[in-house]
Amino acid sequence: MLNYFLRYTRGEVLKQYRRMRHVRDNQSYFLYLIFDADTCVYVGETSNIFWRVVKHKDKCSSGSVIYLQEHTEKEEVLKLEKHYIRMLKPKFNSRYCQPDQLELFTIGKAVGER
């Protein structure tokens, strides 16, 4: 399942993507999965992985493993985020995990999109 992800520690992400700390209009989007002790604790998406990892210090310790995928389409990343949250049920995600929650996507299109 994780074969298509790049694998990093928290420190490696901060070092590898340090150039993004001043970027405001990034045209790529990241899907990330944070694992602690071989258990997925959080799934998220962002256009600036450097700042998200900085802000996730409570979910992402120095021993955590972060799996990353970079994409050019935000809608694709949002669909993947939803898929992995439902599949892995990370303890820090409540988004998409509730059975009675309003679906954000229907038949490949965002709700409200025509």
C-alpha positions as CSV (number, residue, x, y, z in Angstrom):
1,M,0.0,0.0,0.0
2,L,2.8,2.5,0.8
3,N,5.0,1.6,-2.2
4,Y,3.9,4.8,-4.0
5,F,4.9,7.1,-1.1
6,L,8.2,8.7,-0.2
7,R,9.2,7.8,3.4
8,Y,10.7,10.4,5.7
9,T,11.3,11.1,9.4
10,R,10.0,14.5,10.7
11,G,13.5,15.9,10.6
12,E,14.1,14.7,7.0
13,V,10.8,16.4,5.9
14,L,11.9,19.7,7.5
15,K,15.3,19.5,5.9
16,Q,14.2,18.3,2.5
17,Y,11.3,20.8,2.1
18,R,13.0,23.7,3.9
19,R,12.9,25.7,0.7
20,M,9.1,25.8,1.0
21,R,9.1,27.9,4.2
22,H,8.8,31.1,2.2
23,V,6.5,29.7,-0.5
24,R,2.9,31.0,-0.6
25,D,1.5,29.9,-3.9
26,N,2.7,26.4,-4.3
27,Q,1.2,24.6,-7.3
28,S,1.6,21.1,-5.9
29,Y,-0.3,19.4,-3.2
30,F,0.9,16.8,-0.7
31,L,-0.9,13.8,0.7
32,Y,0.8,12.7,4.0
33,L,0.4,9.9,6.4
34,I,2.0,10.1,9.8
35,F,2.8,6.8,11.5
36,D,3.9,6.3,15.1
37,A,5.0,2.9,16.2
38,D,3.7,1.3,13.0
39,T,0.2,2.8,13.5
40,C,-1.2,5.5,11.4
41,V,-2.1,8.5,13.6
42,Y,-3.0,11.1,11.1
43,V,-3.7,11.6,7.4
44,G,-3.8,15.0,5.8
45,E,-3.3,17.2,2.7
46,T,-1.5,20.5,2.2
47,S,0.2,22.7,-0.3
48,N,3.1,23.4,2.0
49,I,4.4,20.2,3.7
50,F,7.1,22.1,5.5
51,W,4.7,24.2,7.6
52,R,2.2,21.4,8.1
53,V,4.9,19.2,9.7
54,V,6.1,22.2,11.8
55,K,2.5,22.7,13.1
56,H,2.0,18.9,13.7
57,K,4.5,18.7,16.5
58,D,1.9,17.2,18.8
59,K,1.0,14.4,16.2
60,C,4.5,13.9,14.8
61,S,7.4,13.1,17.2
62,S,11.0,12.7,16.1
63,G,10.4,8.9,16.0
64,S,7.4,9.2,13.7
65,V,7.5,8.2,10.0
66,I,5.9,10.4,7.4
67,Y,4.8,9.0,4.0
68,L,4.4,11.6,1.3
69,Q,2.9,11.8,-2.2
70,E,3.1,15.0,-4.3
71,H,0.3,15.7,-6.8
72,T,-0.7,18.5,-9.1
73,E,-4.5,18.3,-8.7
74,K,-6.0,19.4,-5.3
75,E,-9.2,17.4,-6.0
76,E,-7.2,14.2,-6.5
77,V,-5.4,14.7,-3.1
78,L,-8.7,15.4,-1.3
79,K,-10.1,12.1,-2.6
80,L,-7.0,10.2,-1.6
81,E,-7.1,11.8,1.8
82,K,-10.7,10.7,2.3
83,H,-9.8,7.2,1.1
84,Y,-6.9,6.7,3.4
85,I,-8.7,8.2,6.5
86,R,-11.5,5.7,6.0
87,M,-9.2,2.8,5.3
88,L,-6.6,3.5,8.2
89,K,-8.9,5.3,10.7
90,P,-6.1,7.3,12.3
91,K,-6.7,8.4,15.9
92,F,-6.3,12.1,15.2
93,N,-8.7,12.3,12.3
94,S,-12.4,12.5,12.7
95,R,-13.0,13.8,9.2
96,Y,-14.7,11.3,6.9
97,C,-14.9,8.7,9.7
98,Q,-18.4,9.3,10.8
99,P,-21.0,7.0,9.1
100,D,-23.7,9.8,9.0
101,Q,-21.4,12.5,7.8
102,L,-22.2,14.5,4.7
103,E,-20.2,13.2,1.7
104,L,-17.9,15.8,0.2
105,F,-17.7,14.0,-3.2
106,T,-20.2,12.3,-5.3
107,I,-19.5,10.5,-8.5
108,G,-16.1,12.1,-9.0
109,K,-17.3,15.8,-8.6
110,A,-17.3,18.0,-5.6
111,V,-20.7,18.7,-4.1
112,G,-22.0,22.0,-5.5
113,E,-19.8,21.7,-8.6
114,R,-21.6,21.7,-11.9
